[in-house]
Amino acid sequence: MEATIAGFGGMSMDASASREKAALSVRDLSVSFDGFKAVDGVSLDIDHGELRVVIGPNGAGKTTLLDMICGKTRPSSGSVQLDGVELTRLADFQIVRQGVGRKFQNPSVYEELTVEENLEISIPEGRGPLACLRFKRDQKVRARIQEVASEIYLGDQLSRRAGALSHGQKQWLEIGMLLMQQPKLLLLDEPVAGMSPAEREKTADLLRRVAKGRAIVVIEHDMDFVRSIAHKVTVLHQGRLLAEGPAETVQADPRVIEVYLGH
C-alpha cells in the first residue's frame, strides 16, 4: 500500500466517496493568525475504528489542527464534520456533546480527588446543577467506573488521590475521564510525553484497544511509538498536508525525511 503524496494542500481523488463513510471529515481547513497561515487548506478523512497519527516539525500546524476540530480555535475557512454534523458552526461545549474528546499534552486531572471521583465527575449525566441533583451513583455507574479504571490500568487505584499518581498514570486517568463520556472521536496531543518505556508500551496497547470503538487522532513525535499504533500517518509541514499513508511508507519518503525525520 503506497502513501498518498498530496502535494501541498492537495487531496486524494476519491475524497468525496471517503467523506461519506468517514467518522471525521476535514475539508480545506485553514486558519490565519496576524496574516500567518498556521493551517493552510488541510483535508483528511478518518474512519470509524481508525487510529490516525499526525506528525511534522514544530510549527507544522498539528496542535492548531486539533484545536480547530474541537472548537478551541475557529477556522478562517473550511469544514469539519463528525458523522455528517458540521462542527465549525458549534460552540466548543456543543462539540463535546457531539462526541469529541480532547486531551492536551500536559495531564489535567483533579489532583485533590481520588481516581474514582475523577472518573465519576466525568460522566455527562452528572454535569450541570440540575443533573447533579438527579444523579445517583448506582450499580450501573459504579460498574462503568470500574470498567474504565481497569481499562486504563488503574482498577486497583480507585481510592488513591490523583495527585499521588505517577505522571504516566495521570495521563491514563485523563484518557479514562474522556472514555467516561463515551466519545466518538478522541484527540490526543503527545499522550506518551514524559512516560517511561514500559508506560509507553502499555499506552500503545491501551490506544489500540480503545480505537476499536471510535476514531482517534494522535499527535506524536516518537516514531517508534507511531509505528506501533498508527493505522495511517498524516504529515504536516508549514501548515499544509505533505504526505499520508502507512508509517513505513511515509517514513521512507524523501520529502518527509528532508523536512522532519532527517533532523
N, C-alpha and C positions, 0 to 999 in steps of 0.2 A: 504494500500500500504506500503510495507516494504522498509526500506533503503537497499541500496546495500552496504554491508560491504566489501570493496575491499581488505582488507589486504594491507600492504604497497606495493605500486607500481602496484597493480592488476587492472584489468579492467573487466567489465561485459561481459558475454558470447555472448551477441548479439551486440558486438561493431561494427562489420563490417556492419551489417544492419543499425544500427543507424547512422553511419557515412554518409551513402548515403543520408539521409533525413535531417541531421543536418545543421544548418546555420554555426556554428563554430564547428570544429572537431580538437581536440588536441590529438596527439598520442605520447606516450613515451617521453615526453618533459623533457629535463634535461639541467642544466647549472651549471658549477662549477666556483668558484672564489678562486684562490690560493689553489686549491686542495679541497676546501669545496663545497659539492653539495648543493646549495641553493634550487634547484628543482630537484627531482630525479624520473624520469620515470612517470610523471603525464599524464594520459589520461582522457579526458572528451568530451562529446558531448552536445551542446546546440542548441535547436531547434529554428526555426523562431517563434517569439512571446513569447519566454520564458524569464523569469526573474530569473536568477540564482544568488544566493548569496554564496560567498566564505568566510568561517570563519576559525579560527585557532589562536593559540597563536602567540605572537610576534616571528618573525624569522621562521615562518612556510613556507614561500615562496610565500605568497599571492601576494604581490606587484610585486615580481620578475616574477611571472606567467603572470601578466598583461603586464609587461614590455616586455616580450618575444612575446606576442601576437601582440603588437602594433609596434614592431621593435626597441624599445629603447634599449633592450638587445638582443644580438644574442645567441640563444641556442647552447649548445655543441652538442646536438643531438636531434632528434625527428622532428615532423611535426606539423604545424598549417595550417589548411585550412579554408577559408571562402567561402562558396558556391562553394567548389571544387577547389578554387585557392590557391596554396601553397604560404603562406605569408613569410616563413623563407628565401626565395630567394630574397625578395624585400627590397628596401630601405624604411625607415620609411615614407617618403612623398608618395611613391607609395602605401603603405599600407593604408594611409589616403584616397587615390583616390579609393581604392578598397571598401571603405565604413566603415572604422574603426575609431571611435571617442573615444578619451581618455580624461578623466577628472582626474586630480591628486587631492590629499587630500586638499591642500590649493587652494582657488579660484584664477584664473588667468584671470583677465579682464583688459581692458584698462581704468584705473580709470579717466583719463582726458577727455575721450569721453563719450557721452551720451549712454543710453541704446540702443537707435535706431542705433547709429553709431557702437556700438559694434556688434550688430546683422548684420548690413549691411556688414561690412568688413569680416564677416564670410562666406558670400555667395561664394561658389567656383568659380562661373563665374566671380567674380570681382578681383580675385587674379592674380598677375603677372603684369609686366609693360604693355604689350600689352593688356591684359584683362582689365586692369584699364582704358585704353584709350577708349575701346569699350563699357565698362559697363555703363548702364544707370539705374538710379533709376526710373523705370517706374511703372505703376499702379500694375503690377504683383509683382514686388519686394516689393513695399510698403504694398501690401496685405499680402505677405508672412511674412514680419517683424511683422505686426500687429497680424497675426495669432499665430506666435510663442511667441510673447510677452504676449499675452493673455493666452496662454497655460502655461507659467511659472509665472503667477500671476503678470506680470509687464506691462500689457496693458495700464495702466494709468500712467506709469513712463517713457515713451519713451524719453521725453526731459530732464530727470533728469541725472546728471552726475553720472557715475558708482561708482566713489569714495565716493559718498554720500549715497550709498545704505547700508543697514544692511548686516551683514555677511551672513545671510541666503539668502537674495536677490541676493547677489553676486554669491552664489552657484547656484541659479536658473538661473541667467544670463549666467553663463558659460555653464550650461546644454543647454540653449537656443542657444548659439553660436554653440554648436555641432549639435543641431537639424537643424539649418540653412543649414548644409552640407548634410542633409538627409541621415545619416549613416545607414548601415545595422546592425552594431554592435556597442553598446555603452559599454565602460569600465569605471566604476566609482569607485574611491577609497575613501571610507568613505564620501559619499555625505552629510550626516547629521551631521558631526562633528561640534560642536560649535553652533548648532541650538537650538532654544527654542522648547519645546514640541509641540506648535502649528505649528511651521515651519516644524518639523519632520513629523507631520501628513499630512500636505499639500504636502510635498515632497514624502511621500509614495503614495498619490493619483496621483501625477504627474508621478511617475515612472510606476505605474500600467497602466496609460493611454498610456504613451509613448511606453511601451513594446508591445502594440497591433500591432505595425508596424515594429518591429525589435527585435533582440536578445539583451539582456542586461546582463552584468556581474557586480555585485556589491561586493566590499569588505566592510564588516561591522562588528562591534563588538557588537552593541546594539541588543540583542536578541529579544526584543520586536519589534523593527523595522524590524528585519529579518523575524519574524513570520508574520508580516503584509504585506510583499511584496513578499516573495520568493515562486516561483513555486517548486523549489528544492534547497537544500543546499549541497554544497561540503565542506568537512572538510579536511584541510591540517594540517600535523604535521611533523616537521623536513623535509620539502620538499617533502613529499610523501602523496598520497591520503589515508586518513584514513577511511572516511565514506561518503556516499552520499544518499540522499533521502529527503522526506518531512521534514520540520523543526521540527515538533513534534516528529517524529521518531528518527531523528538524535540527538535531544536534550536529548532524553531518553537513548541513547546508553551509556553503562558503560565506554567504552574507550574514548568517546568524553568528558564525564563528568570528567574523570580522568585527561586528558591532557589539557583540556581547560575550561569547564564550572564550574569545581569544585573549581577553583582558584578565 
